[in-house]
Amino acid sequence: MRKYAKKIFCVITVISLISNLGYSENGRKIIDFNNDWLFEQDDWVGLNNASHIAWNDAGWVHVQTPHTYNADDTFDPVQGYYRGFVWYRKHFKVPVTEKGRIVKINFGAIGNVSEIWVNEKYYGRTTLGYVPVEIDITDDIRWNSDNLIAVRVQNLHDDEIPPGRWRMDYNVYGGIYREVSLISLPPIHFIKDEFIVTTPVVEEKVSQIKIHATVFNENLANDPVEIRCRIMDGDKLVSAFSQKTIIPSGLAVVLSDLAANIPNAKLWSPESPYLYKLEADLYKNEEKIDTLSFKIGFRTSRFDPEKGYFLNNKPIKLRGLNRHQCYPGLGNAVPVRLQIEDAAIMKDLGANFVRCSHYPQHESFLNACDSLGLLVYEEVASWQHIGGDEFIQNMDNMLKAMIRRDRNHPSIILWGMMNEGRSEKMFEKLKITAHATDPTRQTCYAENHIDVGIKEGTIFIPEVAGLNYILDQYDQLHMDYPQLKLINLECSNGDNSIIGNLESQLKSSDKIKADLDYMDNRSWLAGVCIWCFHDYGTEYKPVWPIQTSGVVDVYRRYKETAWMLKARWGNDPFIRIAGHWFWPGEEGKEREIRVWNNCEEVHLYLNNKEIPKSGENVWKVTYQPGVLKATGRKGKSRVEHILYTPGKAVALKFKPSDNNLKNDGYDAIPVSVQIVDESGNPVPQNGKTVSFHISGPGKLVGIGKNMNVTTSDGEAVILVQSTGGTGEITVTAQSENLSKGKWLFKVDKM
């Protein structure tokens, strides 16, 4: 899976890092602002106001953003992670060459509430947690001199701040947990979040693109400008169009007459996620003064109450997974590489749909969905709680900010207004905001009590009704209200599916398979979205500290359900024997063997003797050590999977993985070590303690700072993270009575 992700990493990283902002040396400049932050976790600091320039921060901790202060107190068996106040400070200079321009600081997200000061000027309080925060600091800069930005952050519970519930199914990680940029803009410039791309006509022969570009003029005079747009297909120019206008002093003007016809446009779809590049240049007196660029796709999207979902006027069944964004030891401060890899893994499993649960997620993840062909349902932060008027206004503000940031992504097909809660007042307000901000997409929310949704009328407010669980009520709902467009947004929830416990994984696989069989047979149901993609940290009492309903684990290792989905959803020939073939002490006992596959013909052999099939993908095999081999045929292609009974455990061996890190100080990658016998065969031993050690410009990131990891199925995983230098990192693993394992990383300049 990591090999699959690596193939797309370089291409998508470029898109992700620029976040669709574009760059022009003479126009906008986007400068990495992630280095050299200072951090203090202490309530009393706030009382003494660490926003003052003279405040002594000599003893503060040096950190880089993305950063969370809950990296080490989640995912562990001690309930109660820190929810309180912290401070961040950063001393910086802005060259005098930028004077006369507009300078802003953009935070990708700050969780969950923040207050910001620049050179002691207060910039206000934000409560949106999962969407960007941007401030214009132009008037308060000390040019070519020392400046100070101070950010006070807290993630305390508040009924009026989304998601709002006291103890939820997911953690509210605190911190400046997405990337920070310093943005320098010319006096006349595009407003990035008001650059809107739509494709009102998508047809076989001719498609149309329309641009609504907002230009702001900081100059004292009215200025004539021209916007010139190009549609590029790789290096080939597809179309060029432009518009001239006068921008009044101090005002923003919307240029809305830009449109072009694209003959024989290649359509975007999960099977062929074809992207064009839109380049927009802003000219004044024939001088280019600003640039934006976007990846765009041509596609149509609609839901039908009787026939489900249509993309490009063709019916497709949405096959989806719910995705959180956390990692052990990182919280929500997840680097671009791992954001991209999540999308790549879902694509590898055969998914064509993802629900961003339950909040707006990283732009690089959405960029990866665009590039890989994953349709997206994105929703505002929520979980079974609705507060008062302040809460509703905060939800409305978040929805608007989310849509403004993400409406140009071709992958997004629905805007989500809530998870498992209902309010007619709030939904009516949010629906109006959604359509005013983006009239091209429909709204939805996730309902887990159909009878209540009907009684209160909320299920009829959005254009598409999202349903969580309670599958046995779907037929009656469709019969009673045939006008409803229906989609499943959560199903299965296979709790306690744990690597190292094959029985638990198979039980979860059976449950998910039964749900998929039911929903795939309802043509009027647009699709299904399994709960959930990966295991994640939680304080929710029934399942804390880790919700184990993922089809992959916290480090994205495939469970048996993942292999089952790959066989069910994938197109390429595939076969895999579930589990392992190492059951010491059980010789002569019969075992039920599953073989996940999408083949037309499958055979299973033990020590070259074929075993008769016992049921659908099931063989009953009397255990004896040796070689268990499955072979399959799909069309003319043949595939096989082999399990070996290992010998005595003798060593630790690192599994192959990408061994290159960026020297940005936050790039990270999981590394996995296996117990093996003298022939290199994995020994699936549980409960063995493996100690990890590191040297070089990197650090190990473990759950609760623990560098000792207990094996499951003979494997131990830990994260390696860049610390900002370059050179080589050496990671070693050791365990009692086993030879050491060693793995080398190369840390390259960005």
N, C-alpha and C positions, 0 to 999 in steps of 0.2 A: 504493500500500500504506500510506503514511503517512497519507493522507487517511482510509483505512479505520480505521486505529488511532486517529486523532484523535477519531472519532465516539464511541468507547467510552471514551476516556481519562478524561473527567471523572467518569463514573459509577463506573468501576472504581477510580479513584484513591481515592475516598472509602473504599471497602471495603478497599483495600490499605493505606492509611495507618493505619487503626485496627487492621488485622490481626485483625479479628474480636474484638477485646478489649472493645469497648464503652467508654462514658465516662459518668460521673455526677459532677456537681459535688460532691454530698454523699457520693458513694461513691468509686470508684476514679478516680484521676487519672493520665493518661498524658502525660508531659511529654517533649518532644523533647530529647534529650541528645546531639545530634550536633555541636553547635558547640563551638569553643574547645578542641580537643584539641591537645596538644603532642606532637611526634614526634621520635625520635632513632634513627637506624640505625647502631648501633655495638656491637660485642661488649663492649668494655671497660666500657661503661656498666653492663652487667649485673653485672660483677665488683665494681663499686663501689656496687651496690645503689641504683638510682634509685627504689626504692619509699620511700625516706626523705623525709619532709616537707621537711627542710632542703636536699635536693639542689638544686643550682643548675640550673634549666632555662631560664634567660634566653635562651640561644642556640639553643634547640630550634626546630624548624620548626612553624608553626601549620598545622594540618590540620583537616578536617572528616571525620566518618564519614558514610557508608561510605568506607573508605580501604584501599588496598592499597599495599604498598611494591614491588610488581612491576609497576606500571603502565607503566613506561618501558623495562624490560629484557626484555620478551617481545614476540612478534610480529616481532622483528627478526632479521637473519641472523647475529647473534653468539650462539653457543650458550652456555648456562650462565647462567641467571637467578639472582638472589640468593636463597640459601636459608640463612638464619641468624637471629640474634636481633635484635629491635628493641624499643623501649620506647614506650609511650604514657602520657601523664600528663594529668590534667584537674583543675583547681581549680574547686570549685563550692560553692554554699551551698544549704542546705535551710531554708526559712522555719520559724520556731518554731511557726507555725500548723499545721504537719504533725506536731508532737509528739503522741504518743499514738496515732499511726497506724503502719502497717508500711510501710517504704520499701525498695524493691528496685531494682536496676539490671538491665535485660535487654539482652543483646547478641544481635542476630539471628543472628550467627555470627562466630566468630573463627577465622581460618585460620593455622596448623592446630593449634598447641598454645599454650595460654595459661596464665599465672599472674597472679593478681589480688590486689592489696592495696588496702585502704581505710583511710586514716589509719594506715598501717603495719601493720595487721592482715592477716595472710595468709589468703586465702580459698581457696587450693588451686590445683590444676593440672587443666586440662581438655584432652582429646585428641580431641574429637569433630568439630571442624572445620567442619561443615556444618549443625549444628543449634543452637538457642539455648542461651546460657549465662545463667543468672539467679542473682543473689546477693541475700541479704537483709542490708542494711547498717544496719538500725534501731538495733542496740545500739552501733554505732560512729560514729554521726553526731554532729558538733559542731553543735548547733542554732544557726541564724542566725549561723554563723561559718564560717571557711574549712575546707573539707574537701579531701582529695586522694584520687583514685583513680589507681592506677598499674597498668598492664597490660604484662607482658612476653610477647612473642609470638615464636614461631619456626615456620618451615616446613621444618626439616631433615628429611632422609630418616630414617625409622625403620621397620624391618621390622614392628614391633608396633603401629604407629599407622596406621589406614586412611587412604588406600588402600594404602600400604605398599610399593609397588614403587619401585625407585630411579629409573628413567627411564620414565615412562608415556606414554600417548597424549594426556594432558592435563596442564596445569600445575597445581601446587599453590601457588596464589597466597597470599601471607602478608598478614596484616593484620586489622583490625577492619572487615571488608568488607561487613557489612550494618548496618542502622540500629540505634541504641542509644536506649533509653527509660529514663527515671526513672519508676517506678510507685509511687504512694502509695495505700495500701489502708486501708480502715477495719478496726478490730479483728476484726469478723466479716465474712467475704467469701467469694466463690466462689474456688475454685482453677480457673483458666481451663483448664489442660490436662487437668483431670479433669471437665470438663463435657462429657458424651458424649451425642450425639444419634443415635438410630437410628430406622429406619423398618421395623419388623419385618413390617408388612403393607402391601403396595402392590397395591391392586386397583382395578378400574374404578369401583366404586360407593363403597367406603369404604377409606381408607388409615389407618394408625396411626402416630403418632409417640411415641417413648419418650425420657425424659430421665433420665440418671444425673448428678445434680449433687452435687459435693462442696463442703461448706461448712466453713470453718475458723474456730475461735473463739479469739481471743487474749486475751479477757477472763478475769478471775479467777472469774467466776460462770458457772453454767449459764444459757444464754439461750434463750428461746423465739423462734423465727424462722418466717417463712413465705416460701416461694418462689412467685412468681406468674409464670406463663408466658402469652405471647400469640403466636399464629401470625397474621401479617399478610400479606395479599395486596395489595401496594401500601398504600393507606390503609384498606383494608377488613379488619376483624377477622374472622378465620376461626374461631378457637377460643381459649378462655381456660381455664386449669386451674391448680390450686395445690395446695400441700401444706404442712402445719405440722409442726414437730418441735422438740425441745429439743437444742441443741448444747452438749455438755459443755465445760467450761473446758479450753482447751489441746488440744482434739482436733478432728479432721476427721470429719465425718459425711456419709455418702453418702445422698442422698435419691433413691430408686430407684423410687418408686411413681407418678411423674408420667407420665401418658400421656393421649393424646387421640385421638379418631377424627376424621378429616378427610374429609367427604363429597366425592366427585367431584374429588379432588385432581388438579391439572394435573401431568402427569409430566415429569420432566427428561430430556432427550435431546439429542444433538448438533443435531438439526433444530429443537428447541424447548427450549432450556435454561432451563426455567421455575424461578425461584427464589422461595421464600417467605422471609419474615424471622421469625426466632424472637427474641423479646425476653424476657429473664428478669430479674426484679427480686427482690431480697432485702429483706424487711421485718423490722423489729423494732419492736414496739409501734406498728404502723401508720406507721412512718417508713421510707422507702426508703433503704437503706444501701449497696446495691451493684447494679450492672447489667451484664449481658453481652448481646451481640446477635450473631446468626449468620445467614448466608444458608444456607438448607437446600433440598434438592431431594428429591423422591420418585421413586425409580427402583429397579428390580431389576436384578441383574447375575449372569450365570452362564455358565460355559464347558461345552461338551458335546464329548465325544471324537469324535463322528461329524458333528455339525452346526455346530461352531465356537462363535461367541459370540452370546449373546442379551442384549439390553437391553430391559427391560420386556416380556419374553417374546416378543420379535420378533428374528429373526436379523439381524445386521448384520455386515458385513466391516469389521474395524478397519483404517483407512488412516492410518498413522502416520509420524512423524519423530522421530529421536533429537535431543535438545536439550542442549547445554552452555549456560553462562550468561555467557560472557566477551565483552569488547569490546576492541579495540585502545585502548591508553591508559587503560583502566579496569580491566583484569583482571576479577575477579569483583565489583568494587565498582560494580555496574550499577544505575542509578537505577530507580525504579518505572516511569517512563514507558517505558523500553526493555524492561523485563520484560513489561509489558502488550503492547507492540508485537510482541514475538516471538510471543505467543499469537495476536494479530490476524493476523499474516502467515500463520501456519500455517492458521488458519481460512480466510483468503482463498484459499489454495491448495487448499482442499477437504478438508484432513485432518480426521479425527474422533478422532485418537488421538495421544498424545505420550508418549515415554519420557523421564523425567528422568534423563539419563545424565551421569555415573555417581555421583550423590550427591543428597541432599535439596536442593531448590532453594527460591527465594524465595517467601514466602507470597503476594506480590502476583501472581506468575506463576500460582500455583494458583487464586487468586481469579479471575483472568482466564479460566482454563480453565473454572471453574464458570460464569461469566457468558456465555462464548461457546459453550460446548458442546464441549469437548475432553476426551475420556476420558484418564485418566492412569495410567501405570505409574511408581511412584516407588521408588527403590532406595537402599540404603546405599552409602557411598563404597567403591569397589573397582575393581581392574583387574588381573586375571591374577596375583594374589598372595594367599596365605593364610599368615599367620605362626603363632605358637604360641598358647598359652592366653591370653596377654595380648591378642593381636590379636583372638581370638575374643570375648573379653569386651568389648573396645572396640566391635566390630561389633554385639554384642548391645545394648550401651548406646545406640549410635547408632540402631539400629532402633527401640528402645523410644521414644526421644525423638522420632524422626521421626513415628512413628504417633501418639503423644500430641498432637503439634502439629497433625497433618493429618487425623485420622480423621473429622472432620466435613465434609470436602469431598465433595460428591456426585460430583465428577469422577473421584475416585480409585477404581480398580477392582482393582488388584493391588499387593501389597507385594513389592519385589524384594530378594533376599538376597545377590546377588553378580553380578558380571560376569566371565564367562570364567575361572572357577576352581571348584574343587569340594572339599568336605570334608563327609563324612557327619556327623562330630561337630559341626561348626559349623552345618550346615543343620538338624539335629535340634533344636539349642538355639534357633536363631533362629525356627524354625517354632513352637515352643512359646511363645516370647515374643510373636510376632506374633499368635497366636490368643488369648493371654491379654490382650493389650492391645487387640485389635480382633477379636472373633470373627466379624465380618460379612464380612470380605474374605479372599481366598485368597492364597497365596504363590507365588513363582516365582523362578527365577534364569536367567541367560543362559548357555547351554551352546554352546561352539564346537567341541567334540570329542565327538560323539554316542557313538562307540564307547567312549571313556573314561568318559563319564557312565553308560553301561550297565554297564560292567565294575565300576565302583566303587559302583554303585547309587544315585548321587546324583540322577540324572534322575527317579527315582521318588519322591523325598521331598516336593517341593512338590506342591500340587494342580494346578498348571499348569506344563508344561515349556516353557521359553523356549529358542529356537534362534537361534544366530547363524551366518549364511552356510551353507555346505555344503548347498545346496538339493537337490542330486542324491541325498541320503540320506533325504529326508523321506518319500518314498513307502514305502521299506523299513521305516523306523521305525514308521510308522503301521500297516503290514501286520503287523509282528512284535509290536507292543504297542498294539493297538487301544483299550486302556483309557486311554491317555495323552491328556490335553487339551493341544493343541499351539498355540503362537503363535510367529511369527517376531519377533525383537527387533532384529535387525540384518541388512541385506542390502545388496548392491551395492557400497558403498564406492567411488564413482567418483573416485579420486584424480586430481589434476592437471586438474580442471575449472576453467578460469580465464577470467574475463571479459577480453575482449581476444583470446581464442583460441577462435574459433567451433568449430573442429574438435574441440578437447578437450571442449567442452561437449556437442556432439552425440554424441560417443563415450560420455560418461557417461550421457546421456539414453537411448541405445540399450540400454546395460547395465541400467539401472534398469527400463526398459520390459519387457525380457525377463524380469527377475525378477518383476515385477508380474504379467505374463501367466501365468507358471508358478503363482504362489501364489494368484492370484484364481480359478484353476480347481480348487483343492482346497477343497471345502466344509468339510472337517473341520479345516482350518487357520483359527484364529480371526482372523488378520489378519497384516499386514505392517508393519514399521517400518524405514524407509529410513535408512541411515547416509549423511549426517546432515543436520540442518536447516541449519546455517551453518558456514562455515569458522571455524577456531579456532586459537589459539596452542598450540604443542606443542614439546616437546624430544625427542620420539620420533624417532630418527635417520632412519628411512626417509622422513619427510615434513617435518621441521622446516624453517623456523620456523612455518609455517602449514599445517595439515591442510586441503587444498583439496577435500575430498569433499562439501562442503555444496551443497545445492540453491540456497542464496543465499550471498553472500560474507560477509566479516567485518563489513561495514556493512549487511548484509541487502539488498543489491541482488540482484534476481532473475537467476539464470542461466537458460539455456535449459531445464534440467531442471525448474525451478520453473514455467515457462510450460507445459511438457508436463504436469506434474501438475495444474495449474489446469484445463487442457483435459480431462484424464482424470477428475479427481475432482469438478470443479465442476458445479453444476446450471444456473447461468445461462448463456445463450448466450455463447460465447467464441470468438475467432479471433485469431491472432497469427502474423506471419511471423517465422521465426527469423532472428536476426542483423541485418544492415543491407544497404543497396544502394549500396555505395561500394567499388568494386574498380578503382581507377585502374591503367591498364596492362594490364588483362585484357579489354578490349573484344573481342567476338567469341568469347570462350571460354565453354564451357558450364558452368553451375553447378547444383548440386542444391539446390533450395529446399525447406525444410520449412515446413509451415503447421500449427501446433498449433491444434486446434479440437475442439469437441464438436458440430459441426453435422451436419445431415442432408444438406446440399448445400453444396459449396464450389467457388468459382471463383477463378482467379488471372489477373491481367491485367498486362501490361507495356506502358506507354504506350497504354492502352486496347485492346490486342490480347490476346484470351484465349489462355492457354497450356494445352495439353492436359496432363492429369494423367499421371504416369509410374508411380505406385505409391501405397501407403498414405500419405497426407499428404505426398507427394513430387511435385515438378514439376522438370523439367530445363529451364533457361532460359538462353538465350544472353545474356551480359551486354552491356548497353548502358545508358548513363546515362538517367535519367528517373524515372518513377513506377511503383512496383511495388505493386499493390493486391490484397488478398484480400478476398472477400466470402463470407458464409455465411448460411444460413438454418436456424433451429431452431424448428420449429412455425411460428408466425406472426411470430416475431422475426427480425430481420435485423441482422447485425453486419458490420463491416469493419475492416481494418487496412491502413494505407498507409505505405510507406517511400519517401522521396525521396532521390535522389542529390544530395548537397550540393554547393555551389560552394566557392569558396576560403574557408578559415578566416579569420575577421576578428575574432572577439570571444569573450569568456568570458561565459556567462550562467548564473546560478544557477537550478536547477530549483525549482519551487514546493515548499514544505514548511511544516510548522507553524513559525511564527516567534515563539512565546511560550514563555518559560522561567519556571520558578519561581525565586524568590530564595532557595532553600534551600542554595545553595552546592554542590550535587552533581547537580542535574537536568542532563541533557545530551541533545543531539539531533544526528544526523548532518546535515551540509549537503553538497550536491553541486553542482558547477559543471561545465558542458558547454562544449566548443568548438563554436561555431556559425558558419554562414555569414551573409551579409548579410540573408537572409530568416528567420534564426532556426532553420534546420534543423541538427540535430546533425551534426558532422563526427567520425566514429569513428576518431580518430587515437590510436595508441598511442605511449607514450614521451615525451610532451611534459611538461615540468616546470611545475607550477603552484605559485606561492607564495601562501600565505594570510596575512592580517594581520587584527588585531582591535582594536577600541577599545570602551570601555564596560565594564560590570560582568560580564565573561565572559572566558573563556580558550579558546584552541584546544588541542585534545587530538589529537596525532598519534602515529603509531608511533615510539617512541624519541624523543619530543619534536621530531620533524621536521615543520616547517611547510611543507616542499616535497614535493608529492605528484606522482607520475608518473601520467599519464592511462592509462586502459584503456578502449577503445572511446570515446575522446574525453571521458572523465568523470574527475573527481578528487573524492575525498570526504575530509572531515575532521569531527571532532566539535567542537561548541561546547558549553561547559559553564558553568553559572552559577558566579559567585564570591561570591554572597551579597547584592549590592546590587540596587537597582532602577533602572530607566531604560531607555535604548536601547543596544543593541549593534550595531555596524556591522562586518560581515565583508567584506573585499575579497579578490579573487583576481586575480593577474596572471601573465602568461606572455609570453615574447618574441614580438613582432610581433602581439600580440592586444590588443584593447581590454579594459580592466579590467571585472570583474564586481563588483557590490555587492549585499549582502543585509542587511536590517535585522531585528533581533530586539527584542521588547519583553519586559522582565523584570518580572513582576508579583509582588506580595506573595502569600505563601501564604494 
